[in-house]
């Protein structure tokens, strides 16, 4: 059984990955569908507003804070914790680190940046919008699944 400060580190991992999974799930299940249903100029403008608003302290504390926790869990697992729960902790950390944080950096953010460079209502924005929605949402499904799986694995490590 995980005890002491390592228990709280793992609980922070459960909470952070769960919150991230919830945010990503909301986007995958209804936010992107609602934005895609708008005329492209409105969808582009709305998504650009979301992308400008997202990197605020509340979301970044969850998203980046959980990445830091995942790294800390992985390091502590290698250095301190015995075999019990080790596989779950390491796999949960890898899933969040690569499947959520990594995918965000290499797939979602570049698409967000490309969309931010487009003026809503222009032919370029109109052409890119359906591609953006399809590709961004596909990558977001991966972030959702990775974060949810990390939550489950961290929780299993506590049992």
GROMACS elastic network, one bead per residue, 0.5 to 0.9 nm:
[ bonds ]
;  ai    aj funct       b0    kb
    1     7     6  0.86153   500
    1    84     6  0.75121   500
    1    85     6  0.81931   500
    1   157     6  0.82367   500
    1   158     6  0.66332   500
    1   159     6  0.69253   500
    2     5     6  0.88519   500
    2     6     6  0.63579   500
    2     7     6  0.52221   500
    2    10     6  0.83844   500
    2    81     6  0.81110   500
    2    84     6  0.86150   500
    2    85     6  0.82646   500
    2   157     6  0.78815   500
    2   158     6  0.62874   500
    2   159     6  0.84777   500
    3     6     6  0.58615   500
    3     8     6  0.80346   500
    4     7     6  0.53894   500
    4     8     6  0.69195   500
    4     9     6  0.89702   500
    5     8     6  0.51532   500
    5     9     6  0.61932   500
    5    10     6  0.86751   500
    6    10     6  0.61607   500
    6    11     6  0.85181   500
    6    73     6  0.80348   500
    6    76     6  0.80342   500
    6    81     6  0.87065   500
    7    10     6  0.52086   500
    7    11     6  0.61748   500
    7    12     6  0.86231   500
    7   158     6  0.75757   500
    8    12     6  0.60196   500
    8    13     6  0.84708   500
    9    12     6  0.50641   500
    9    13     6  0.63127   500
    9    14     6  0.88185   500
    9    69     6  0.69582   500
    9    72     6  0.80249   500
    9    73     6  0.68725   500
   10    14     6  0.62823   500
   10    15     6  0.86453   500
   10    69     6  0.81785   500
   10    70     6  0.87665   500
   10    73     6  0.68941   500
   10    89     6  0.81537   500
   10   154     6  0.64120   500
   10   155     6  0.79318   500
   10   157     6  0.81776   500
   10   158     6  0.75426   500
   11    15     6  0.61757   500
   11    16     6  0.85147   500
   11   154     6  0.77663   500
   11   155     6  0.77518   500
   11   158     6  0.82136   500
   12    15     6  0.50792   500
   12    16     6  0.59300   500
   12    17     6  0.83868   500
   12    66     6  0.77103   500
   12    69     6  0.71597   500
   13    16     6  0.51748   500
   13    17     6  0.58907   500
   13    18     6  0.81431   500
   13    66     6  0.63405   500
   13    67     6  0.88476   500
   13    69     6  0.60434   500
   13    70     6  0.65089   500
   13    73     6  0.78910   500
   13    92     6  0.88148   500
   13    93     6  0.84815   500
   13   150     6  0.83594   500
   13   151     6  0.72323   500
   13   154     6  0.66932   500
   13   155     6  0.87120   500
   14    17     6  0.54973   500
   14    18     6  0.59017   500
   14    19     6  0.85088   500
   14   150     6  0.76755   500
   14   152     6  0.76474   500
   14   153     6  0.84770   500
   14   154     6  0.56842   500
   14   155     6  0.61528   500
   15    18     6  0.51541   500
   15    19     6  0.60916   500
   15    20     6  0.86037   500
   15    62     6  0.89610   500
   15    66     6  0.85223   500
   15   151     6  0.75637   500
   16    19     6  0.51786   500
   16    20     6  0.61518   500
   16    21     6  0.85056   500
   16    62     6  0.57787   500
   16    63     6  0.74417   500
   16    65     6  0.75661   500
   16    66     6  0.51062   500
   16    67     6  0.86453   500
   16    69     6  0.83134   500
   16   147     6  0.88900   500
   16   151     6  0.81338   500
   17    20     6  0.50765   500
   17    21     6  0.59978   500
   17    22     6  0.85560   500
   17    62     6  0.81989   500
   17    63     6  0.82944   500
   17    66     6  0.64722   500
   17    67     6  0.88098   500
   17    70     6  0.88984   500
   17    96     6  0.71214   500
   17   146     6  0.88669   500
   17   147     6  0.52232   500
   17   148     6  0.67111   500
   17   149     6  0.86491   500
   17   150     6  0.63784   500
   17   151     6  0.52995   500
   17   154     6  0.88750   500
   18    21     6  0.50288   500
   18    22     6  0.61977   500
   18    23     6  0.87744   500
   18   147     6  0.66895   500
   18   148     6  0.61688   500
   18   150     6  0.81208   500
   18   151     6  0.54805   500
   18   152     6  0.86008   500
   19    22     6  0.50678   500
   19    23     6  0.63624   500
   19    24     6  0.86978   500
   19    62     6  0.71501   500
   19    63     6  0.86499   500
   19   147     6  0.86152   500
   20    23     6  0.51970   500
   20    24     6  0.61764   500
   20    25     6  0.83966   500
   20    59     6  0.87545   500
   20    62     6  0.67595   500
   20    63     6  0.64167   500
   20    66     6  0.83214   500
   20   100     6  0.84561   500
   20   143     6  0.86045   500
   20   144     6  0.76606   500
   20   147     6  0.64139   500
   20   148     6  0.81854   500
   21    24     6  0.51823   500
   21    25     6  0.58422   500
   21    26     6  0.85151   500
   21   100     6  0.88118   500
   21   143     6  0.73515   500
   21   145     6  0.73059   500
   21   146     6  0.78715   500
   21   148     6  0.52378   500
   21   149     6  0.88251   500
   21   151     6  0.82070   500
   22    26     6  0.61211   500
   22    27     6  0.87095   500
   22   144     6  0.75383   500
   22   147     6  0.86574   500
   22   148     6  0.81483   500
   23    26     6  0.52598   500
   23    27     6  0.65458   500
   23    28     6  0.88267   500
   23   144     6  0.81516   500
   24    27     6  0.52034   500
   24    28     6  0.62150   500
   24    29     6  0.86317   500
   24   140     6  0.63780   500
   24   141     6  0.74779   500
   24   143     6  0.66983   500
   24   144     6  0.51307   500
   24   145     6  0.88908   500
   24   147     6  0.85145   500
   25    28     6  0.50112   500
   25    29     6  0.59209   500
   25    30     6  0.83725   500
   25   140     6  0.80614   500
   25   141     6  0.74216   500
   25   143     6  0.86173   500
   25   144     6  0.55393   500
   25   145     6  0.84497   500
   26    29     6  0.53278   500
   26    30     6  0.59238   500
   26    31     6  0.62575   500
   26    32     6  0.85681   500
   27    30     6  0.57825   500
   27    32     6  0.55312   500
   27    33     6  0.81740   500
   27   137     6  0.78539   500
   27   140     6  0.77188   500
   27   141     6  0.89073   500
   28    31     6  0.66537   500
   28    32     6  0.61299   500
   28    33     6  0.76881   500
   28   137     6  0.60263   500
   28   138     6  0.83101   500
   28   140     6  0.64260   500
   28   141     6  0.61697   500
   28   144     6  0.78914   500
   29    32     6  0.72079   500
   29    33     6  0.70608   500
   30    33     6  0.50714   500
   30    34     6  0.60210   500
   30    35     6  0.85838   500
   31    34     6  0.51968   500
   31    35     6  0.62312   500
   31    36     6  0.85740   500
   32    36     6  0.59090   500
   32    37     6  0.84970   500
   32    47     6  0.87724   500
   32   133     6  0.69247   500
   32   137     6  0.70918   500
   33    36     6  0.50808   500
   33    37     6  0.62466   500
   33   133     6  0.85757   500
   34    37     6  0.52092   500
   34    38     6  0.68507   500
   34    43     6  0.85965   500
   35    38     6  0.54008   500
   35    39     6  0.84408   500
   35    40     6  0.84868   500
   35    42     6  0.79745   500
   35    43     6  0.50069   500
   35    44     6  0.81666   500
   35    46     6  0.73488   500
   35    47     6  0.74143   500
   35   133     6  0.84890   500
   36    39     6  0.76510   500
   36    40     6  0.74506   500
   36    43     6  0.62886   500
   36   129     6  0.82314   500
   36   130     6  0.73701   500
   36   133     6  0.67368   500
   37    40     6  0.83417   500
   37    43     6  0.78014   500
   38    41     6  0.79513   500
   38    42     6  0.60046   500
   38    43     6  0.53831   500
   38    44     6  0.89989   500
   39    42     6  0.54780   500
   39    43     6  0.61371   500
   39    44     6  0.86499   500
   39   126     6  0.88740   500
   40    44     6  0.58790   500
   40    45     6  0.83405   500
   40   120     6  0.74693   500
   40   121     6  0.69878   500
   40   125     6  0.75243   500
   40   126     6  0.56165   500
   40   127     6  0.87173   500
   40   129     6  0.62571   500
   40   130     6  0.79919   500
   41    44     6  0.52838   500
   41    45     6  0.61238   500
   41    46     6  0.85617   500
   41   119     6  0.83383   500
   41   122     6  0.77731   500
   41   125     6  0.74225   500
   41   126     6  0.68802   500
   41   129     6  0.85843   500
   42    45     6  0.50715   500
   42    46     6  0.59787   500
   42    47     6  0.84870   500
   42   120     6  0.71667   500
   42   121     6  0.79878   500
   43    46     6  0.51276   500
   43    47     6  0.60339   500
   43    48     6  0.84012   500
   43   120     6  0.82868   500
   43   129     6  0.77348   500
   44    47     6  0.52356   500
   44    48     6  0.59801   500
   44    49     6  0.85073   500
   44   115     6  0.72086   500
   44   116     6  0.83772   500
   44   118     6  0.83323   500
   44   119     6  0.82193   500
   44   120     6  0.56754   500
   44   121     6  0.82034   500
   44   125     6  0.72685   500
   44   126     6  0.83519   500
   44   129     6  0.66280   500
   45    48     6  0.51543   500
   45    49     6  0.61913   500
   45    50     6  0.87159   500
   45   116     6  0.88083   500
   45   119     6  0.82218   500
   45   120     6  0.58403   500
   45   121     6  0.88419   500
   46    49     6  0.50687   500
   46    50     6  0.62835   500
   46    51     6  0.86663   500
   47    51     6  0.60685   500
   47    52     6  0.85550   500
   47   112     6  0.83869   500
   47   115     6  0.83596   500
   47   116     6  0.87170   500
   48    52     6  0.61549   500
   48    53     6  0.85514   500
   48   112     6  0.75470   500
   48   113     6  0.89879   500
   48   115     6  0.69630   500
   48   116     6  0.57567   500
   49    52     6  0.51693   500
   49    53     6  0.61633   500
   49    54     6  0.86081   500
   50    53     6  0.50368   500
   50    54     6  0.59029   500
   51    54     6  0.53080   500
   51    55     6  0.74444   500
   51   109     6  0.89132   500
   51   112     6  0.67236   500
   51   113     6  0.86243   500
   51   116     6  0.80866   500
   52    55     6  0.67875   500
   52    56     6  0.86732   500
   52   116     6  0.86838   500
   53    56     6  0.63482   500
   54    57     6  0.86793   500
   54    58     6  0.86638   500
   54    59     6  0.64417   500
   54    60     6  0.78101   500
   55    58     6  0.82509   500
   55    59     6  0.64714   500
   55    60     6  0.58617   500
   56    59     6  0.58595   500
   56    60     6  0.59540   500
   56    61     6  0.83926   500
   57    60     6  0.50439   500
   57    61     6  0.56815   500
   57    62     6  0.85290   500
   58    61     6  0.53674   500
   58    62     6  0.67084   500
   58    63     6  0.88660   500
   59    62     6  0.52494   500
   59    63     6  0.60364   500
   59    64     6  0.82786   500
   60    64     6  0.53515   500
   60    65     6  0.70268   500
   61    64     6  0.56399   500
   61    66     6  0.75552   500
   62    65     6  0.52082   500
   62    66     6  0.56930   500
   62    67     6  0.84603   500
   63    66     6  0.54654   500
   63    67     6  0.65231   500
   63   100     6  0.88172   500
   63   101     6  0.76226   500
   64    68     6  0.63189   500
   64    69     6  0.86235   500
   64   101     6  0.79344   500
   65    68     6  0.51142   500
   65    69     6  0.62108   500
   65    70     6  0.86111   500
   66    70     6  0.59966   500
   66    71     6  0.85737   500
   66    96     6  0.81876   500
   66    97     6  0.88752   500
   67    70     6  0.50139   500
   67    71     6  0.63057   500
   67    72     6  0.85983   500
   67    93     6  0.82313   500
   67    96     6  0.70252   500
   67    97     6  0.60800   500
   67   100     6  0.87605   500
   67   101     6  0.67708   500
   68    71     6  0.51885   500
   68    72     6  0.61461   500
   68    73     6  0.85780   500
   68    97     6  0.89853   500
   69    73     6  0.59737   500
   69    74     6  0.85041   500
   69    93     6  0.83676   500
   70    73     6  0.50922   500
   70    74     6  0.61831   500
   70    75     6  0.86486   500
   70    89     6  0.86246   500
   70    90     6  0.86120   500
   70    92     6  0.77083   500
   70    94     6  0.76837   500
   70    96     6  0.69513   500
   70    97     6  0.67281   500
   71    74     6  0.51120   500
   71    75     6  0.61588   500
   71    76     6  0.85419   500
   71    93     6  0.66181   500
   71    94     6  0.85301   500
   71    97     6  0.76060   500
   72    75     6  0.51509   500
   72    76     6  0.59762   500
   72    77     6  0.82737   500
   72    93     6  0.87971   500
   73    76     6  0.52314   500
   73    77     6  0.58468   500
   73    78     6  0.85765   500
   73    89     6  0.68484   500
   73    90     6  0.75341   500
   73    93     6  0.68714   500
   74    77     6  0.50685   500
   74    78     6  0.62950   500
   74    79     6  0.87100   500
   74    86     6  0.89057   500
   74    89     6  0.67572   500
   74    90     6  0.54215   500
   74    91     6  0.87077   500
   74    92     6  0.87637   500
   74    93     6  0.60517   500
   74    94     6  0.80993   500
   75    78     6  0.52544   500
   75    79     6  0.62237   500
   75    80     6  0.84186   500
   75    90     6  0.88568   500
   76    79     6  0.50331   500
   76    80     6  0.54565   500
   76    81     6  0.67530   500
   77    80     6  0.56328   500
   77    82     6  0.76593   500
   77    83     6  0.88571   500
   77    85     6  0.89238   500
   77    86     6  0.62477   500
   77    89     6  0.70835   500
   77    90     6  0.71020   500
   78    81     6  0.67512   500
   78    82     6  0.85432   500
   78    86     6  0.80921   500
   78    90     6  0.83784   500
   79    82     6  0.88365   500
   81    84     6  0.76957   500
   81    85     6  0.83547   500
   81    86     6  0.69559   500
   82    85     6  0.78862   500
   82    86     6  0.68105   500
   83    86     6  0.51166   500
   83    87     6  0.76013   500
   84    87     6  0.78622   500
   84    88     6  0.88709   500
   84   157     6  0.76676   500
   85    88     6  0.53853   500
   85    89     6  0.61981   500
   85    90     6  0.86829   500
   85   153     6  0.88747   500
   85   154     6  0.84845   500
   85   156     6  0.74514   500
   85   158     6  0.73152   500
   85   159     6  0.82156   500
   86    89     6  0.52096   500
   86    90     6  0.61257   500
   86    91     6  0.84809   500
   86   157     6  0.73393   500
   87    90     6  0.52648   500
   87    91     6  0.59592   500
   87    92     6  0.83206   500
   87   153     6  0.87176   500
   87   157     6  0.82901   500
   88    91     6  0.52225   500
   88    92     6  0.58491   500
   88    93     6  0.84222   500
   88   150     6  0.84105   500
   88   152     6  0.87552   500
   88   154     6  0.62466   500
   88   155     6  0.86438   500
   88   156     6  0.69020   500
   88   157     6  0.56809   500
   89    92     6  0.51323   500
   89    93     6  0.60883   500
   89    94     6  0.85860   500
   89   150     6  0.83454   500
   89   153     6  0.65317   500
   89   154     6  0.56363   500
   89   155     6  0.89799   500
   89   156     6  0.86446   500
   89   157     6  0.62784   500
   90    93     6  0.51405   500
   90    94     6  0.61655   500
   90    95     6  0.85968   500
   90   153     6  0.88994   500
   90   154     6  0.89182   500
   91    94     6  0.50226   500
   91    95     6  0.60223   500
   91    96     6  0.85950   500
   91   150     6  0.73136   500
   91   153     6  0.72739   500
   91   154     6  0.87495   500
   92    95     6  0.51282   500
   92    96     6  0.62558   500
   92    97     6  0.84321   500
   92   146     6  0.83882   500
   92   147     6  0.82940   500
   92   149     6  0.69619   500
   92   151     6  0.70332   500
   92   152     6  0.79209   500
   92   153     6  0.53458   500
   92   154     6  0.59981   500
   93    96     6  0.53262   500
   93    97     6  0.58809   500
   93    98     6  0.84126   500
   93   150     6  0.67051   500
   93   153     6  0.88936   500
   93   154     6  0.83157   500
   94    98     6  0.57889   500
   94    99     6  0.74832   500
   94   150     6  0.81439   500
   95    98     6  0.54960   500
   95   100     6  0.69468   500
   95   101     6  0.89107   500
   95   143     6  0.89792   500
   95   146     6  0.52840   500
   95   147     6  0.68549   500
   95   149     6  0.73214   500
   95   150     6  0.58244   500
   96    99     6  0.53049   500
   96   101     6  0.62844   500
   96   102     6  0.81274   500
   96   143     6  0.80465   500
   96   146     6  0.59404   500
   96   147     6  0.54431   500
   96   148     6  0.87721   500
   96   149     6  0.83993   500
   96   150     6  0.59678   500
   96   151     6  0.87820   500
   97   100     6  0.59586   500
   97   101     6  0.51281   500
   97   102     6  0.59950   500
   97   103     6  0.86977   500
   97   146     6  0.89857   500
   98   101     6  0.57521   500
   98   103     6  0.63738   500
   98   104     6  0.89057   500
   98   143     6  0.89960   500
   98   146     6  0.83506   500
   99   102     6  0.58560   500
   99   103     6  0.55224   500
   99   104     6  0.81680   500
   99   142     6  0.65270   500
   99   143     6  0.55355   500
   99   144     6  0.85414   500
   99   145     6  0.81193   500
   99   146     6  0.50995   500
   99   147     6  0.72542   500
  100   103     6  0.53695   500
  100   104     6  0.60577   500
  100   105     6  0.87194   500
  100   140     6  0.84816   500
  100   142     6  0.73932   500
  100   144     6  0.73885   500
  100   145     6  0.85818   500
  100   146     6  0.60396   500
  100   147     6  0.61004   500
  101   104     6  0.51646   500
  101   105     6  0.63533   500
  101   106     6  0.88327   500
  101   143     6  0.78705   500
  102   105     6  0.51865   500
  102   106     6  0.61900   500
  102   107     6  0.81726   500
  102   143     6  0.89656   500
  103   106     6  0.52754   500
  103   107     6  0.53522   500
  103   108     6  0.67338   500
  103   109     6  0.87027   500
  103   139     6  0.70100   500
  103   140     6  0.82149   500
  103   142     6  0.78135   500
  103   143     6  0.67234   500
  104   107     6  0.55549   500
  104   109     6  0.58234   500
  104   110     6  0.85470   500
  104   139     6  0.80806   500
  104   140     6  0.80653   500
  104   143     6  0.75159   500
  105   108     6  0.64236   500
  105   109     6  0.55435   500
  105   110     6  0.73165   500
  106   109     6  0.67281   500
  106   110     6  0.66150   500
  107   110     6  0.58656   500
  107   111     6  0.65929   500
  107   112     6  0.89324   500
  107   135     6  0.86668   500
  107   136     6  0.74366   500
  107   139     6  0.66811   500
  107   140     6  0.88999   500
  108   111     6  0.52819   500
  108   112     6  0.61916   500
  108   113     6  0.87104   500
  108   135     6  0.85413   500
  108   136     6  0.57945   500
  108   137     6  0.86802   500
  108   139     6  0.67748   500
  108   140     6  0.74000   500
  109   113     6  0.60666   500
  109   114     6  0.85487   500
  110   113     6  0.50286   500
  110   114     6  0.61777   500
  110   115     6  0.86332   500
  111   114     6  0.50467   500
  111   115     6  0.61896   500
  111   116     6  0.85921   500
  111   132     6  0.67266   500
  111   135     6  0.84042   500
  111   136     6  0.68777   500
  112   115     6  0.51098   500
  112   116     6  0.61425   500
  112   117     6  0.88049   500
  112   132     6  0.83967   500
  112   136     6  0.83731   500
  113   116     6  0.50468   500
  113   117     6  0.64849   500
  114   117     6  0.53512   500
  114   118     6  0.69841   500
  115   118     6  0.53686   500
  115   119     6  0.83540   500
  115   125     6  0.74538   500
  115   128     6  0.78318   500
  115   129     6  0.78638   500
  115   132     6  0.77141   500
  116   119     6  0.76946   500
  118   121     6  0.88140   500
  118   122     6  0.76182   500
  118   124     6  0.70626   500
  118   125     6  0.55736   500
  118   128     6  0.88872   500
  119   122     6  0.58942   500
  119   124     6  0.81153   500
  119   125     6  0.63759   500
  120   123     6  0.87058   500
  120   124     6  0.86936   500
  120   125     6  0.58050   500
  120   126     6  0.75477   500
  121   124     6  0.82307   500
  121   125     6  0.62884   500
  121   126     6  0.63404   500
  122   125     6  0.52247   500
  122   126     6  0.61481   500
  122   127     6  0.86251   500
  123   127     6  0.60919   500
  123   128     6  0.85533   500
  124   127     6  0.52055   500
  124   128     6  0.61186   500
  124   129     6  0.85300   500
  125   128     6  0.50939   500
  125   129     6  0.58438   500
  126   129     6  0.54861   500
  126   130     6  0.76873   500
  127   130     6  0.68326   500
  127   131     6  0.74990   500
  128   131     6  0.52678   500
  128   132     6  0.59004   500
  128   133     6  0.86222   500
  129   132     6  0.50008   500
  129   133     6  0.61548   500
  129   134     6  0.86480   500
  130   133     6  0.51478   500
  130   134     6  0.61924   500
  130   135     6  0.85871   500
  131   134     6  0.52623   500
  131   135     6  0.60451   500
  131   136     6  0.81894   500
  132   135     6  0.53335   500
  132   136     6  0.55744   500
  132   137     6  0.80307   500
  133   136     6  0.53399   500
  133   137     6  0.58069   500
  133   138     6  0.83687   500
  134   137     6  0.54169   500
  134   138     6  0.61805   500
  134   139     6  0.88447   500
  135   138     6  0.51057   500
  135   139     6  0.63577   500
  135   140     6  0.85311   500
  136   139     6  0.53109   500
  136   140     6  0.60737   500
  136   141     6  0.87418   500
  137   141     6  0.61551   500
  137   142     6  0.87708   500
  138   141     6  0.52672   500
  138   142     6  0.68560   500
  139   142     6  0.51814   500
  139   143     6  0.65287   500
  139   144     6  0.87855   500
  140   144     6  0.61028   500
  140   145     6  0.85854   500
  141   144     6  0.50128   500
  141   145     6  0.61747   500
  141   146     6  0.85257   500
  142   145     6  0.51764   500
  142   146     6  0.59810   500
  142   147     6  0.84415   500
  143   146     6  0.51632   500
  143   147     6  0.59821   500
  143   148     6  0.84173   500
  144   147     6  0.53301   500
  144   148     6  0.60719   500
  144   149     6  0.84888   500
  145   148     6  0.51476   500
  145   149     6  0.59604   500
  145   150     6  0.84562   500
  146   149     6  0.51410   500
  146   150     6  0.60625   500
  146   151     6  0.86101   500
  147   150     6  0.50415   500
  147   151     6  0.62295   500
  147   152     6  0.87831   500
  148   151     6  0.50470   500
  148   152     6  0.63964   500
  148   153     6  0.87218   500
  149   152     6  0.51055   500
  149   153     6  0.61655   500
  149   154     6  0.86157   500
  150   153     6  0.50651   500
  150   154     6  0.60660   500
  150   155     6  0.84398   500
  151   154     6  0.52888   500
  151   155     6  0.61159   500
  151   156     6  0.85797   500
  152   155     6  0.50823   500
  152   156     6  0.60758   500
  152   157     6  0.86385   500
  153   156     6  0.50075   500
  153   157     6  0.62415   500
  153   158     6  0.88625   500
  154   157     6  0.50945   500
  154   158     6  0.66994   500
  155   158     6  0.52547   500
  155   159     6  0.69936   500
  156   159     6  0.53342   500
